[in-house]
Amino acid sequence: MKKFYILTLVTVFFSMAVFAQNTEKEQKKELTDKAIKSARQEAKKYSKEGWKTMPGSIPMDKLLENAWMKQVATDENGQPMYLTADGNGVAESKSVAEAQAIEFAKLQLAGTIESNIASIIKGNLANSQESTTEATSVTEIIQSSKNIIAQQMGYINPAFKLYRDLKDKKVEVQVRIFYETKQSLIIAKKAIRKELKEKLQKTDEQVDKLLLDNPK
């Protein structure tokens, strides 16, 4: 009887493991199918609007498929693995338009990172002993941190770059960039830590409490 009970348990656990693996495979396939479908739809849209890939690039649908795979990627907690942003630039040359597009996308990305770190600090401020004046100063520093965060990220190689010729002999470039979500928080915390210490004369311990992800 005991052996039968143990065998039954082993069978149940094995079945659960197989089910979990199958479910994970199904989820991955579903995400892959979604990425491919979205990429093809987006490629058709861009082609109709006159967009082209850069010389030497892989086909547009493949570029977009790779980008979409990043957009649907999640970490072990089911959270987005990457933050993403698009940027456009218009100039008389591709290189200048591309630089503009990347910078615009970086600022957009920095804005998202700023919002993420702001939500963390806002929760910590609510539980802290900060005065209203101090809390206001902290909030102002966070709100002005977007450019600093963008600088800290450095150059980001776009997942894809597209261009199209305009009627006024100018060229428009569109890019999409990605940045790891976890790394983005590290960059943001580093930048804001420096600002809080210098402008508000806060100690490391005080800053740590404000930047803690899961305060107790």
VEXLUM-742258 format. One record per residue: residue in three letters; x, y, z of N, C-alpha, C in turn. Coordinates in steps of 0.001 Angstrom, whole numbers, padded with zeros to 6 digits, always signed. Atoms other than C-alpha are relative to their C-alpha. Example, Ala and Ser with C-alpha at 12.3 -4.5 7.8 and 13.67 -1.06 7.14 Angstrom:
<pts>
ALA+000890-001190+000000+012300-004500+007800+000900+001200+000000
SER-000820-001190-000060+013670-001060+007140-000770+001090+000730
</pts>
This chain:
<pts>
MET+000831-001196+000000+000000+000000+000000+000873+001257+000000
LYS-000904-001123-000102+002831+002343+000944+000710+000245-001332
LYS-000686-000123+001295+004662+001615-002320-000947+000592-001049
PHE+000995-000512+000954+001467+002291-004268-000209+001502+000200
TYR+000199-001427-000324+001032+005641-002466+001167+000833-000531
ILE-001197-000709+000480+004619+006672-003258-000001+000080-001523
LEU+000038+000033+001465+004229+005598-006884-001034+000993-000535
THR+001052-000936+000409+001008+007621-007126+000493+001441+000090
LEU-000541-001346-000182+002748+010718-005749+001004+000348-001100
VAL-001006-000214+001053+005638+010328-008198-000685+000262-001329
THR+000744-000166+001260+003169+009976-011068-000654+001376-000071
VAL+000662-001317-000048+001277+013106-009963+001012+001113-000232
PHE-001033-001029+000143+004455+015186-009618+000564+000038-001414
PHE-000506+000074+001373+005725+013957-012981-000997+000629-000977
SER+001045-000555+000867+002411+014836-014617-000051+001519+000120
MET+000011-001447-000225+002503+018304-013040+001178+000661-000696
ALA-001198-000548+000631+006050+018851-014296-000157+000048-001513
VAL+000225+000059+001438+005119+017764-017814-001004+001076-000422
PHE+001020-001013+000300+002034+020012-017729+000607+001399+000026
ALA-000640-001313-000125+004143+022976-016569+000893+000283-001204
GLN-000887-000156+001158+006662+022377-019359-000808+000275-001267
ASN+000849-000186+001176+003913+022080-021954-000626+001391-000005
THR+000604-001334-000121+002244+025249-020645+001018+001079-000364
GLU-001062-000971+000296+005553+027124-020817+000306+000031-001496
LYS-000253+000072+001446+006151+025898-024371-001128+000667-000782
GLU+001157-000602+000669+002638+026927-025361+000036+001523+000105
GLN-000084-001440-000209+003162+030390-023863+001074+000616-000893
LYS-001086-000496+000841+006465+030827-025684-000412+000007-001469
LYS+000471+000081+001391+004897+029692-028957-001019+001099-000280
GLU+001018-001038+000160+001981+032065-028422+000647+001380-000150
LEU-000700-001282+000068+004362+034988-027807+000760+000136-001320
THR-000730-000016+001271+006481+034035-030829-000945+000268-001166
ASP+000994-000192+001069+003407+033797-033064-000512+001439-000006
LYS+000480-001377-000113+002221+037172-031759+001029+000972-000558
ALA-001080-000868+000473+005605+038751-032460+000121-000037-001521
ILE-000102+000151+001454+005762+037367-036007-001165+000681-000704
LYS+001192-000606+000600+002200+038457-036782+000075+001522+000061
SER-000102-001454-000174+002754+041960-035379+001080+000583-000896
ALA-001108-000466+000839+006069+042284-037239-000408+000078-001468
ARG+000440+000005+001400+004509+041358-040580-000981+001136-000283
GLN+000963-001092+000161+001648+043815-040085+000715+001349-000011
GLU-000743-001257-000093+004078+046556-039102+000861+000217-001242
ALA-000844-000098+001195+006387+045797-042048-000817+000457-001202
LYS+000874-000417+001103+003475+046132-044505-000352+001478+000122
LYS+000367-001392-000253+002466+049429-042918+001158+000933-000356
TYR-001171-000836+000277+006000+050858-043078+000320+000047-001497
SER-000295+000056+001438+006512+049703-046673-000948+000899-000790
LYS+000988-000842+000673+003291+051421-047775+000291+001487+000212
GLU-000301-001390-000321+004484+054625-046105+001348+000453-000561
GLY-001252-000369+000644+007742+054551-048057+001263-000235+000797
TRP-001189+000268-000820+010090+053354-045324+000831-001130-000612
LYS-000938+001010+000498+013186+051327-046278+001010-000332+001096
THR-001061+000364-000939+015882+049460-044396+001312+000639-000435
MET-001311-000565+000304+019409+050804-044193+000803-000967-000879
PRO-000834+000873+000838+021949+049466-046739+000734-001046+000833
GLY-000676+001086-000714+023323+046096-045645-000816-000623+001116
SER+000850+000506-001073+020444+045481-043240-000697-001294-000421
ILE+000826+001172+000293+018462+042253-042969-001388+000498-000406
PRO+001326-000432+000447+014897+042329-044428-000824+000646+001121
MET+000770-000756-000971+012422+044652-042735-000846-000877+000920
ASP+000856+000836-000836+010047+041925-041548+000800-000737+001067
LYS-000849+000682-000967+012946+040122-039842+000485+000973+001077
LEU-000396-001031-000962+014161+043344-038221-001105+000230+001025
LEU+001137-000273-000870+010717+044009-036840-000368-001214+000846
GLU+000275+001218-000764+010268+040389-035786+000932-000084+001205
ASN-000963+000010-001102+013454+040595-033693-000371+001029+001063
ALA+000401-001050-000929+012221+043841-032165-001227-000418+000807
TRP+001212+000429-000688+008820+042388-031336+000272-001122+000999
MET-000368+001059-000936+010418+039351-029700+000533+000600+001299
LYS-000489-000685-001201+012163+041740-027319-001155+000662+000753
GLN+001114-000695-000629+008957+043643-026691-000890-000932+000817
VAL+000862+000940-000722+007091+040518-025561+000784-000863+000993
ALA-000830+000793-000918+010025+039030-023593-000287+000387+001453
THR+000243-000252-001419+009423+038683-019851+001052-000706+000854
ASP-000961+000616-000906+011603+037856-016854-000663-001121+000794
GLU+000516+001127-000778+011136+035105-014263-001262+000353+000795
ASN+001190-000432-000736+008439+037204-012547-001144+000413-000925
GLY+001035-000359+000952+006467+037761-015729-000036+001473-000349
GLN-000076-001423+000299+007540+041404-015953+000778+000233-001298
PRO-000730-000286+001245+008767+043028-019209+001508+000022+000224
MET-001443+000063-000144+012445+042279-019684+000679+001272-000514
TYR-000581-001200+000598+013049+045399-021757-000988+001161-000005
LEU+000759-001218+000256+011841+048971-021886+000279+000390-001441
THR-000190-000344+001416+011330+050290-025406-000459+001418-000285
ALA+000391-001345+000421+011055+053649-027141+000313+000178-001476
ASP-000205-000321+001413+010756+054950-030703+000461+001454-000122
GLY-000444-001366+000243+012400+058040-032134+000084+000306-001479
ASN-000088-000451+001394+012271+060040-035372+000912+001217-000112
GLY-000837-001162+000263+014706+062499-036873-000076+000372-001466
VAL+000034-000489+001384+014651+064655-040025+001186+000924-000220
ALA-001163-000827+000300+017778+066134-041601+000365-000164-001476
GLU-000432+000091+001400+019666+066521-044870+000854-001231-000256
SER-000778+001231+000162+021669+063350-044229-000529-001063+000958
LYS+000474+001103-000835+020894+059925-042800+000666-000007+001369
SER-000743+000076-001262+023612+060129-040169-000508+001014+001024
VAL+000497-001034-000915+022332+063395-038687-001423-000334+000456
ALA+001375+000371-000342+018697+062246-038830-000013-001177+000975
GLU-000091+001160-000890+019690+058967-037171+000397+000432+001407
ALA-000444-000490-001308+021505+060793-034343-001156+000695+000731
GLN+001159-000675-000585+018422+062953-033777-001024-001014+000501
ALA+000997+001019-000345+016137+059910-033749+000401-000767+001259
ILE-000489+000745-001161+018300+058036-031242-000097+000850+001257
GLU+000052-000893-001154+018519+061048-028934-001443+000188+000476
PHE+001414-000151-000350+014752+061544-029061-000510-001255+000699
ALA+000430+001273-000595+014174+057843-028303+000579-000166+001401
LYS-000638+000106-001315+016649+057977-025405-000723+000856+001036
LEU+000720-000886-000923+014808+060927-023846-001363-000596+000352
GLN+001276+000658-000256+011522+059063-024231+000194-001171+000967
LEU-000319+001135-000859+013102+055998-022627+000333+000479+001414
ALA-000366-000563-001304+014574+058122-019824-001237+000470+000756
GLY+001248-000417-000625+011094+059516-019192-000730-001175+000630
THR+000630+001216-000537+009753+055983-018706+000735-000464+001248
ILE-000817+000420-001144+012639+055125-016372-000242+000933+001181
GLU+000262-000993-001047+012056+058347-014432-001336-000291+000688
SER+001328+000317-000555+008374+057404-013977+000059-001245+000887
ASN-000130+001237-000773+009342+053919-012754+000672+000246+001344
ILE-000719-000271-001248+011810+055204-010176-000815+000934+000888
ALA+000829-000932-000767+009395+057959-009150-001072-000749+000790
SER+001042+000770-000685+006718+055391-008277+000573-000725+001218
ILE-000665+000662-001126+009208+053549-006040+000223+000993+001133
ILE-000340-001000-001012+010339+056701-004244-001262+000611+000617
LYS+001254-000559-000509+006782+058034-003917-000557-000875+001121
GLY+000468+000918-001032+005811+054919-001976+000847+000070+001253
ASN-000903-000083-001145+008877+055213+000231-000157+001319+000757
LEU+000220-001299-000648+008227+058902+000912-001234-000038+000889
ALA+001245+000093-000764+004734+058053+002108+000230-000691+001339
ASN-000282+000740-001228+006252+055734+004731+001148+000595+000816
SER-001155-000590-000663+009136+057989+005706-000408+001127+000947
GLN+000231-001105-000929+009498+060756+008266+000385+001343-000624
GLU-000400-001222+000691+010331+063361+005621-001045+001102+000211
SER+000909-001136-000100+008858+066822+006065-000597+000274-001381
THR+000643-000333+001278+006582+068234+003365+000984+000698-000929
THR-001001-000738+000791+009390+070541+002226+001030-000947-000587
GLU-000996+000977+000461+011895+067688+002013-000584-000897-001086
ALA+000658+000880+000978+009424+065469+000172-000177+000715-001336
THR+000160-000793+001224+008742+068256-002328+001325+000126-000735
SER-001332-000125+000598+012477+068728-002929+000432-001302-000671
VAL-000327+001310+000575+012963+064996-003520-000768-000200-001302
THR+000844+000144+001190+010068+064965-005997+000513+000861-001149
GLU-000513-000909+001029+011509+067955-007880+001280-000536-000629
ILE-001251+000574+000509+014892+066247-008190-000300-001161-000954
ILE+000367+001136+000859+013270+063125-009628-000552+000489-001329
GLN+000636-000525+001205+011216+065147-012099+000993+000651-000958
SER-001014-000648+000846+014351+066884-013375+001138-000938-000372
SER-001100+000961+000185+016388+063688-013672+000043-000635-001383
LYS+000095+000687+001288+015350+062655-017202+001257+000168-000848
ASN-001198-000241+000818+018292+064295-018993+001234-000677+000586
ILE-001154+000635-000667+020765+062965-016409-000019-001502-000259
ILE+000131+001439+000255+019425+059420-016825+000373-000319-001442
ALA-000304+000203+001426+019640+059733-020625+001511+000037-000236
GLN-001453-000102+000142+023297+060788-020332+000692-001242+000554
GLN-000599+001175-000639+024080+057868-018008-000128-001255-000867
MET+000216+001191+000834+022700+055361-020543+001031-000108-001121
GLY-000980+000036+001077+025306+056351-023133-000639-000320-001347
TYR+000523+000325+001331+024944+055219-026742-000772-001314+000047
ILE+000806+001218+000081+022213+052657-027415-000160-000366-001474
ASN+000118+000453+001387+022358+050650-030617-001453-000373-000283
PRO+001408+000274+000278+018852+050646-032139-000246-001440-000451
ALA+000398+001336+000453+017038+047349-032676-000249+000029-001500
PHE+000117-000175+001442+016163+048690-036094+000032+001478-000349
LYS-000037-001359+000547+016660+051785-038231-000647-000039-001380
LEU+000659-000115+001303+014396+052731-041131+000132+001437-000482
TYR-000063-001363+000525+014559+055699-043443-000925+000131-001207
ARG+000762-000278+001220+012532+057371-046168+000372+001411-000481
ASP-000331-001295+000602+013264+060219-048561-001227+000896-000012
LEU+001083-000976-000010+011157+063347-048209+000066+000888-001240
LYS+000075-000810+001208+010072+065765-050931+000969+001179-000017
ASP-000874-001175-000061+012285+068623-049732+001485-000373+000037
LYS-001376+000506+000072+015477+066579-050322+000590-000316+001382
LYS-000445+000412-001326+015641+065676-046660-000341-001473+000201
VAL+000242+001408-000283+015597+062235-045121-000517-000131+001433
GLU+000546+000268-001336+013596+060927-042176+000453-001387+000438
VAL-000466+001276-000553+014978+058174-039949-000825-000339+001231
GLN+000737+000485-001165+013006+056109-037465+000776-001143+000645
VAL-000724+001048-000728+014596+053953-034766-000875-000533+001136
ARG+000610+000563-001210+013442+051665-031979+001128-000525+000874
ILE-001073+000419-000902+015652+051143-028958-000584-000779+001179
PHE+000386+000793-001170+015540+048741-026013+001048+000165+001086
TYR-000924-000060-001136+017051+048832-022554-000511-000958+001060
GLU+000411+000972-001005+017017+046109-019902-000657+000704+001184
THR+000759-000629-001083+014439+046944-017229+000813+000056+001296
LYS-000783+000035-001242+016675+045856-014331+001164+000982-000050
GLN-001137-000899+000152+019667+047771-015663-000454+001457+000033
SER+000503-001372+000023+017507+050868-016166-000187+000539+001418
LEU+000184-000425-001382+016681+050979-012455+001343+000265+000678
ILE-001345-000205-000554+020358+050639-011571+000548+001353-000441
ILE-000460-001278+000551+021215+053570-013853-000733+001164+000664
ALA+000807-001072-000579+018354+055694-012491+000354+000242+001466
LYS-000326-000131-001421+019177+054990-008858+001371+000645+000199
LYS-001338-000579-000085+022826+055855-009422-000044+001505-000253
ALA+000095-001418+000352+021942+059175-011055-000717+000794+001083
ILE+000793-000716-000995+019311+060161-008484+000693+000003+001356
ARG-000763+000047-001258+021480+059037-005553+000975+001172+000076
LYS-000978-001086+000053+024149+061532-006617-000684+001354+000214
GLU+000730-001266-000117+021583+064340-006935-000526+000215+001426
LEU+000548-000121-001349+019976+063626-003558+001091+000320+001021
LYS-001091-000227-000946+023302+063549-001760+000581+001403-000139
GLU-000621-001302+000229+024650+066715-003375-000945+001163+000294
LYS+000930-001126-000120+021520+068886-003385-000732+000050+001337
LEU+000738+000027-001263+019802+067746-000189+000867-000427+001181
GLN-000955+000371-001062+022900+066698+001778-000486-001214+000797
LYS+000493+001199-000669+021397+063297+002537+001113-001029+000163
THR-000984+001046-000247+023381+060414+003988-000312-001213-000870
ASP+000217+001227+000771+023817+057049+002268-001201-000782+000542
GLU+001096+000737-000622+021397+055493+004755-001358+000607-000370
GLN+001249-000673+000358+018688+058099+004031-000363-000243-001469
VAL+000227+000229+001428+019115+057678+000295-000419-001440-000258
ASP+000335+001421+000160+019009+053880+000569-001481-000264+000305
LYS+001400+000196-000364+015607+054075+002280-000951+000519-001071
LEU+000836-000581+001062+014218+056252-000512+000020-000850-001269
LEU-000160+000758+001237+015518+053959-003256-000299-001499+000156
LEU+000260+001415-000252+014525+050651-001673-001198-000473-000807
ASP+001086+000514+000859+012406+048553-004070-001184-000527+000805
ASN+001068+000612-000789+010450+046668-001412+000166+000342+001481
PRO-000162-000409-001385+010398+048658+001823-000854-000844+000951
LYS+000749+000802-001001+009333+046762+004940-000655+000946+001011
</pts>
